[in-house]
Structures are given as C-alpha cells and as structure tokens.
Amino acid sequence: MLKSPRVVRAVLGALSVLVLSACGEPTGTSCPPDSTLTAANFGTDFMTRYCNRCHAASLSGSARQGAPAGVNFDTLDAVRRQTEDIDRWSGAGPNGENTQMPPSGPLPTSEERRQLSEWLACGAP
C-alpha cells in the first residue's frame, strides 16, 4: 500500500502522462519549402509564452504545475529532441488541432498552433 504522499503524487503523475499521451495525434504537418519560421522570429517566443512557465529546468515541485521532471524546453536543442511530443500535445495541422497544452491560459491561437507544427516539422530552425 502506498502511504507516502510524495510516492502517491509521483505514481499519479506518471499515470496521467501515460493516459494523456494517448490523447494527441500527430498533426500531419510537413515543412513547406517557403517556410520562414525560425526560433528567432517564432519558436523562442512561443515556447517562452506558452511552455516554459511549466517546462523549465529552473522550476521544481509545484512550480512545474504537473509537468514531468526532466521535460524541459529551455533550449533549442531540448525542443528539437522533443518535436514530435510537442506537436502531439500542442500543434495544429491537417490532421487536427491538439489543445492538451498548455492546460491553462493564456492559450495559443489556432494559427499559433499551426505555426508551431510548421516550425517543428521544419526541424525548429
């Protein structure tokens, strides 16, 4: 029997990630040859406004608002390693719009989600 509140929270958090990971679908976005989206003109601002308030390495405990430890988007390399998961949780494309993240406002617009998927599909340049 799990008695420690810390262990219970960890188990519930892990179960939540497993359950929710089945919710999002790949958006089906491919990188258009004329894409102009870069980290400098789109990605860094998007990640700062909508993702890093929970997914930052500098945050711990309740400040992460349920974001799993180690799932951080502080650097462009970290984002590039997790493009499929970011798209699955937050992107929009021909296969649909994923709105699981962020869990609370402010929320990205549908157009921002579409741009996120495009930027990620292009390798997050």
C-alpha positions as CSV (number, residue, x, y, z in Angstrom):
1,M,0.0,0.0,0.0
2,L,1.4,3.4,-1.0
3,K,1.4,5.6,2.1
4,S,3.8,8.4,1.3
5,P,2.1,11.4,-0.3
6,R,5.2,12.0,-2.4
7,V,5.1,8.5,-3.8
8,V,1.3,8.8,-4.4
9,R,1.8,12.0,-6.3
10,A,4.7,10.5,-8.4
11,V,2.6,7.5,-9.3
12,L,-0.5,9.6,-10.2
13,G,1.7,11.9,-12.3
14,A,3.2,9.1,-14.2
15,L,-0.2,7.6,-14.8
16,S,-1.5,10.9,-16.0
17,V,1.3,11.2,-18.5
18,L,0.6,7.7,-19.8
19,V,-3.2,8.3,-20.2
20,L,-2.8,11.8,-21.7
21,S,-0.1,10.7,-24.1
22,A,-2.7,8.7,-26.0
23,C,-4.9,11.9,-26.5
24,G,-2.9,13.8,-29.0
25,E,-2.4,12.8,-32.6
26,P,0.4,13.8,-35.0
27,T,-0.8,16.9,-36.9
28,G,0.4,15.6,-40.3
29,T,2.2,18.9,-40.9
30,S,5.2,18.8,-43.3
31,C,7.7,21.5,-43.8
32,P,6.7,23.8,-46.6
33,P,9.6,24.8,-48.8
34,D,8.8,28.5,-48.4
35,S,8.6,28.4,-44.5
36,T,10.1,31.5,-42.9
37,L,9.6,30.4,-39.3
38,T,12.7,30.3,-37.1
39,A,13.5,30.2,-33.4
40,A,14.3,33.9,-33.7
41,N,11.0,35.0,-35.3
42,F,8.6,32.5,-33.8
43,G,9.8,29.5,-31.8
44,T,11.6,31.1,-28.8
45,D,8.7,33.5,-28.1
46,F,6.1,30.7,-28.4
47,M,8.0,28.4,-26.1
48,T,8.6,31.2,-23.6
49,R,4.9,32.4,-23.6
50,Y,3.2,29.0,-23.5
51,C,5.5,26.2,-22.5
52,N,8.4,27.3,-20.2
53,R,6.1,28.5,-17.5
54,C,5.9,24.8,-16.6
55,H,8.6,23.1,-18.7
56,A,11.7,25.0,-17.5
57,A,14.7,23.3,-15.8
58,S,14.8,26.1,-13.2
59,L,11.3,25.0,-11.9
60,S,10.7,22.3,-9.5
61,G,7.9,20.8,-7.4
62,S,4.5,22.6,-7.6
63,A,6.0,25.4,-9.7
64,R,6.0,22.9,-12.6
65,Q,2.3,22.6,-12.3
66,G,2.4,18.9,-13.0
67,A,5.0,19.0,-15.8
68,P,7.1,15.9,-15.6
69,A,10.6,16.5,-14.2
70,G,13.1,16.5,-17.0
71,V,10.7,17.5,-19.7
72,N,12.1,21.0,-20.3
73,F,12.1,23.3,-23.3
74,D,14.6,25.8,-22.2
75,T,17.0,25.3,-25.1
76,L,16.6,24.9,-28.8
77,D,18.3,21.5,-28.6
78,A,15.8,20.4,-25.9
79,V,12.9,21.4,-28.2
80,R,14.5,19.7,-31.2
81,R,14.8,16.4,-29.2
82,Q,11.1,16.5,-28.4
83,T,9.4,17.9,-31.6
84,E,7.0,15.0,-32.0
85,D,5.8,15.2,-28.5
86,I,5.4,19.0,-28.5
87,D,3.4,18.7,-31.8
88,R,1.3,15.9,-30.4
89,W,0.3,17.9,-27.4
90,S,0.1,21.5,-28.8
91,G,0.3,21.6,-32.6
92,A,-2.3,22.0,-35.3
93,G,-2.3,20.8,-38.9
94,P,-4.3,18.9,-41.5
95,N,-5.0,16.0,-39.1
96,G,-6.4,18.2,-36.4
97,E,-5.6,20.6,-33.6
98,N,-4.1,19.4,-30.3
99,T,-5.1,21.5,-27.4
100,Q,-3.9,19.5,-24.4
101,M,-1.1,22.0,-23.6
102,P,-0.9,24.4,-22.1
103,P,-3.5,23.4,-19.5
104,S,-4.4,27.0,-18.6
105,G,-4.3,30.4,-20.1
106,P,-3.0,32.3,-21.8
107,L,-3.5,29.8,-24.6
108,P,-2.1,29.9,-28.2
109,T,-4.5,30.7,-31.0
110,S,-5.2,28.1,-33.6
111,E,-2.9,30.0,-36.0
112,E,-0.1,29.9,-33.5
113,R,-0.6,26.2,-33.1
114,R,-0.5,25.7,-36.8
115,Q,2.8,27.8,-37.0
116,L,4.2,25.7,-34.1
117,S,3.6,22.5,-36.1
118,E,5.2,24.0,-39.2
119,W,8.2,25.2,-37.3
120,L,8.6,21.8,-35.6
121,A,8.2,20.0,-38.9
122,C,11.0,22.1,-40.4
123,G,13.3,21.0,-37.6
124,A,12.8,24.0,-35.3
125,P,15.4,26.1,-37.2
